[in-house]
Amino acid sequence: MLFRSAFLTLCLFALLFNLGNVEAQPITAKEWVVSEVDGTIVRKSFESDVPTPIASISKLIVVMVVMDAYQDLNESIPLTTKIKDNLPSQLTRKTLIELALIPSNNRAAQTLCENYPGGFNVCVYAMNQKLISLGMIDSVVYEPTGLDRRNVSTATQLVELAKAAAKYPIISESDKKPSVEIQSKKRKLVFHNTNPLVIKESQHVTMTKTGWTRPAGGCIVTMYHGRIYVILGSRNTHTRIAEVSYLYGLTKDKNS
């Protein structure tokens, strides 16, 4: 009886010790991956190959297909009326791209897709073809903003998206900007970058895109300090950034 009591006490102690270690881990994300820029995985979570909502990371894809179509960046186009905000009634395509990437503006992404050659449906088709061309076979999008929870991918496959996106100068250049300014009638509108690491360490951020919806949680794909970090399903918009910083510290001096 005494032996049994001592054994149970040791088991309880071990359980509490392990629970304490789990709670100490500052990772709330459902999926995460750290990769070299060539796609070699450094660290990944247990469920990093399960399709999950990606929210506004979808905007990276629409920008890529717009650039692939060689559309005139200086063309002034009317903004969609399906989404309401305080933006002017029309803007250049380049400005819309910056708005879609830097403050993650939904109206800008929707407008880019509606003004794609052939229209909205052709744009969405092109976005999915882009995913296929990158080998992202478990990824699919239904629209460009990321508001649709059916826009899904995996942390591992988003490494391929990050690699491809970093090759577009307009993406890497926009991602380094802390904000974008828009003149609207008599006042200037300032929209800030959704990734605060750009403000603190712009020299170490090559490309970045954040996302947030309730189904997706906090998401981010970023090339930071020469590595690719993918966070999906983080608790909120603040924890996704803290988790990138934590994973950077965890892996910066390790090769596996």
Phi, psi and omega in degrees: 000317179296320179297318180297319180296318179295321179297315180295324178295318178296321179296318180295318179298316180296320180296313180295323179296315180292321177298321178298322178293321179297316181294333182285343180286117183277046178240112177259350184296145176286326179221143173205153180216141168242129185223151168289163183293344177272000178098356178290122184287130177266309177216148173209156179279172185296324186250034186284359178245017179261124179302132182214155180303142184244359177051227189285359171300338175305330183295332176301320185291318181295322177296319180297317182287329175297317179292324178296332181275358178054043177285151182294115182288337182267358179290131178273123184234147180290141180280148180302148177261001181284339178234131182256135171202194184263016178288157176298169184287339175208151181212165177287157179298323179298316179296321178296322177297315179298321179292324178292326184271314190282298176266003178061050183284125183291322182295323179296315180296318179297318180296317178302318182288320179294333181258017174286148179305119182098347176098187188300309184297322177293323178298312180297321176299316180297323178298316180289326175295325177297317178299317179297318181296335179269002180078018183270071190288342179259015183246143179205147176230149180246347179194171190270345188277330185095000179289336178280120183294348178282350173287106186229157172201186176240159179300319181295317182287334178290344172299320178295322178295318179298316179300316181290317182297324182295343180276352179267113182305321183294331178285310181294326178288317179295320184296339180275353182276129180289340181197168174228137182250137180233130176272117181240107182054249185257006182227157181260131177257132180241124180242125186268154178296136182283354176251104182296343177296334179295322180288320183280321188219054185302330182291343182254001180252114181272316175209155180198147172208130179256170175202152175202124164214165179299315179295326184272334188071197178279129182231151173201140170237121183211146173258108192228127182053039174079010176228161179260129178241128178236123178236126177231138176073029175289161187301318181202189183288341179273319184293330181298324180286317179299325181287326173299314180297319179297314180294328175297313179295327182288329189245354189298331181250014182237147179259357179204000000 
